[in-house]
Each structure stands twice: as C-alpha cells, then as structure tokens.
Amino acid sequence: MKRRILCLVAVIIGLAACGCAAAANGKTKQQQITAHFYNDRYGYAFNYAQGWTKTSESGVLVLTSPDKKACIRVSASSQDPEYTQETMKLTDALAHVEEETLNMQDVSCNTGMIVGNLPATDVVYTADKVLSENDTFERKGRQVLVYGKELVYDLDLIARVQAFDTANADFNVILGSFEAK
C-alpha cells in the first residue's frame, strides 16, 4: 500500500513539474516573439509581434505582416477621426491596397471596450470588391479608437479575409499591451 501511495505521489510530482516547465516555456516563447514600440511625441507604447515590418508614413506608424496580407496602422490625433468612403480609401492607400469601391458589410461595434485603462470603441467590418495588383478579394478590418485625456489613438487592422484571424491575434498583442499618457 505504501508503495502505491509513493508511486502515486511521484507521478503527481512529475506531472506538476512537467506542467510548470511547459508554462515557463510558453512564457519564454511569448517574450521572444514580441518587440516594443514607443512614441515619445504622443506618449504611447505597445508590444507587437516580431516579424512585422515597421515603417512610418506621414506620422502614422505602419506595421506590415510577414506575408504582406495584413497591416496595422497606429496614429494619434487631437480629435476623433471621421471615416467616410474617401478617408477609408486613404486608409487603404496607406496599407498599399487600391480599390474601386468600398461596400461595407458585417459591421459590429463595441463601445464599451477598455484599452490601457482608457475607454475605447472597437469596430470590425468586412469590405468587398477590393482590387490589388489585378486581384479581387474581400478585406476584413478592425478599428479601435482609444480615448485619452487630450488625444485619440487610432489603431487599425486591415487584412485579407483569410489572413484576418492570424493578424487579429497579433493585433490583440498590441491592444493588450497598449499604454498612453
């Protein structure tokens, strides 16, 4: 009987040790796959997945996915941006996507979101008839507006529909680590 109890205790300790090692390895892997960005002009910072290419266009940070099927734009403004069909085309132009028409469908909106202890609005949408390099495809996007004391932080994800879920997971890394003054 004592032998069975000792064996059972040894198995439990072994399983616990394996679980702790797996958890530690997962944490290390997560730390290895993120990079950090800080904007001293507007006072915001966040982590993002390594492998995304970082560029800046007219004061807007643009992160492009490794497969070039998605991009994330981050900017700050003293006013709430208004998005009309024309400004959405500008957004997509910055994402290196050209389009003839923007037909929104499947729009969802969450106005009760909190990002970095600040109130935020989260909009997810799908657009069709997007043209890029003689290819027609659907695009899915997500826009999160974070309302700071004096600034509105605009975080946009634009991706091909089939690349959206993977890119959105990386976008959530940004949202989960976003901090603003």
VOGU-3710 file (C-alpha; in Angstrom, 3 decimals, decimal comma):
1> mkrrilclva> 0,000/0,000/0,000  2,806/2,416/0,910  4,479/1,601/-2,374  1,333/2,541/-4,353  0,989/5,812/-2,464  4,651/6,650/-3,109  4,232/5,841/-6,808  1,105/7,972/-6,971  2,881/10,882/-5,238  5,840/10,526/-7,639
11> viiglaacgc> 3,510/10,604/-10,651  1,707/13,704/-9,338  5,010/15,491/-8,667  6,260/14,513/-12,133  3,095/15,819/-13,817  3,255/19,052/-11,818  6,901/19,551/-12,801  6,079/18,962/-16,485  3,197/21,437/-16,289  5,391/24,097/-14,685
21> aaaangktkq> 8,120/23,592/-17,291  5,573/23,833/-20,119  4,122/27,026/-18,642  7,600/28,537/-18,258  8,499/27,581/-21,851  5,271/29,160/-23,132  6,073/32,398/-21,300  9,611/32,445/-22,668  8,331/31,843/-26,195  5,828/34,710/-25,851
31> qqitahfynd> 8,580/37,025/-24,638  10,752/36,057/-27,617  8,092/36,808/-30,229  7,321/40,392/-29,243  9,039/43,695/-29,962  8,361/47,051/-28,267  7,424/50,409/-29,792  7,356/53,770/-28,006  6,229/57,087/-29,488  7,684/59,883/-27,365
41> rygyafnyaq> 5,857/62,628/-29,283  2,370/61,309/-28,450  3,288/59,298/-25,361  2,065/55,836/-26,271  3,744/52,450/-26,230  2,889/48,847/-27,047  4,341/45,443/-27,867  3,896/43,830/-31,279  4,741/40,505/-32,858  8,250/40,267/-34,252
51> gwtktsesgv> 8,404/39,685/-37,977  6,098/42,576/-38,781  7,865/45,303/-40,797  7,726/48,737/-39,155  7,594/51,921/-41,265  6,319/55,444/-40,755  4,236/57,378/-43,286  3,172/60,980/-42,569  3,346/60,476/-38,801  1,461/57,174/-38,942
61> lvltspdkka> 3,167/54,003/-37,776  2,517/51,151/-40,229  3,237/47,523/-39,351  3,085/45,081/-42,277  2,659/41,356/-41,674  5,419/38,965/-42,762  3,183/37,567/-45,552  2,156/41,133/-46,604  -1,551/40,196/-46,382  -2,270/42,493/-43,437
71> cirvsassqd> -1,182/45,796/-41,982  -1,736/47,655/-38,753  -1,767/51,458/-38,629  -1,338/53,384/-35,389  -1,755/57,152/-35,114  -2,752/59,842/-32,629  -4,885/62,913/-33,156  -6,379/65,687/-31,064  -9,813/64,889/-32,464  -11,962/61,858/-33,133
81> peytqetmkl> -11,316/60,805/-36,749  -14,279/60,702/-39,116  -14,292/57,903/-41,629  -16,128/58,466/-44,854  -15,780/56,445/-48,015  -12,995/58,790/-49,167  -10,997/58,604/-45,939  -11,355/54,802/-45,881  -9,784/54,781/-49,349  -6,925/56,862/-47,913
91> tdalahveee> -6,586/54,348/-45,066  -6,332/51,528/-47,569  -3,926/53,507/-49,746  -1,629/53,750/-46,743  -1,986/49,988/-46,414  -0,887/49,638/-50,056  -4,298/48,468/-51,238  -6,118/50,141/-54,108  -9,861/49,795/-54,541  -12,630/50,995/-56,788
101> tlnmqdvscn> -15,498/50,736/-54,330  -15,922/50,229/-50,647  -19,035/48,240/-49,810  -19,210/47,601/-46,082  -20,922/44,504/-44,769  -20,977/42,597/-41,483  -20,195/45,583/-39,249  -20,016/45,074/-35,471  -19,306/47,752/-32,880  -18,317/47,559/-29,201
111> tgmivgnlpa> -18,407/50,950/-27,482  -17,667/49,633/-24,002  -14,107/48,455/-24,522  -11,165/49,413/-22,272  -7,620/49,564/-23,699  -4,726/50,547/-21,443  -7,196/51,726/-18,764  -8,782/54,121/-21,271  -12,239/53,956/-22,893  -12,242/52,664/-26,453
121> tdvvytadkv> -14,513/51,833/-29,371  -13,927/48,631/-31,368  -15,377/48,246/-34,887  -14,953/45,116/-37,032  -16,063/45,160/-40,671  -15,771/43,307/-43,970  -15,481/45,084/-47,319  -15,790/43,542/-50,755  -14,504/44,319/-54,248  -11,045/45,341/-53,160
131> lsendtferk> -8,563/45,406/-56,021  -4,835/44,886/-55,584  -2,347/44,004/-58,297  -5,068/42,717/-60,665  -6,585/40,596/-57,897  -10,042/40,977/-56,397  -10,551/39,921/-52,794  -12,550/40,599/-49,665  -10,888/42,559/-46,913  -11,677/42,471/-43,220
141> grqvlvygke> -10,761/45,290/-40,889  -10,808/46,263/-37,268  -10,551/49,791/-35,956  -10,036/50,583/-32,278  -10,227/54,200/-31,131  -8,702/54,747/-27,684  -9,790/57,961/-25,981  -7,008/59,573/-23,926  -7,235/62,823/-21,958  -6,136/65,013/-24,866
151> lvydldliar> -5,624/62,598/-27,762  -7,494/59,920/-29,645  -5,317/56,923/-30,561  -6,420/55,216/-33,769  -5,372/51,572/-34,206  -6,439/49,967/-37,493  -6,008/46,411/-38,735  -6,609/45,812/-42,442  -6,238/42,275/-43,831  -7,375/39,874/-46,480
161> vqafdtanad> -10,251/37,859/-45,012  -8,268/34,603/-44,953  -5,379/36,323/-43,107  -7,555/38,236/-40,623  -7,654/35,748/-37,726  -3,865/35,382/-37,584  -3,322/39,138/-37,940  -6,042/39,836/-35,360  -4,196/37,667/-32,807  -1,129/39,886/-33,357
171> fnvilgsfea> -3,359/42,995/-33,158  -4,604/41,763/-29,768  -0,973/41,695/-28,558  -0,848/45,427/-29,300  -4,186/46,111/-27,620  -3,264/44,071/-24,559  -0,025/45,978/-24,029  -1,100/49,477/-25,178  -0,294/52,305/-22,752  -0,836/56,039/-23,209
181> k> -0,057/59,084/-21,085
//
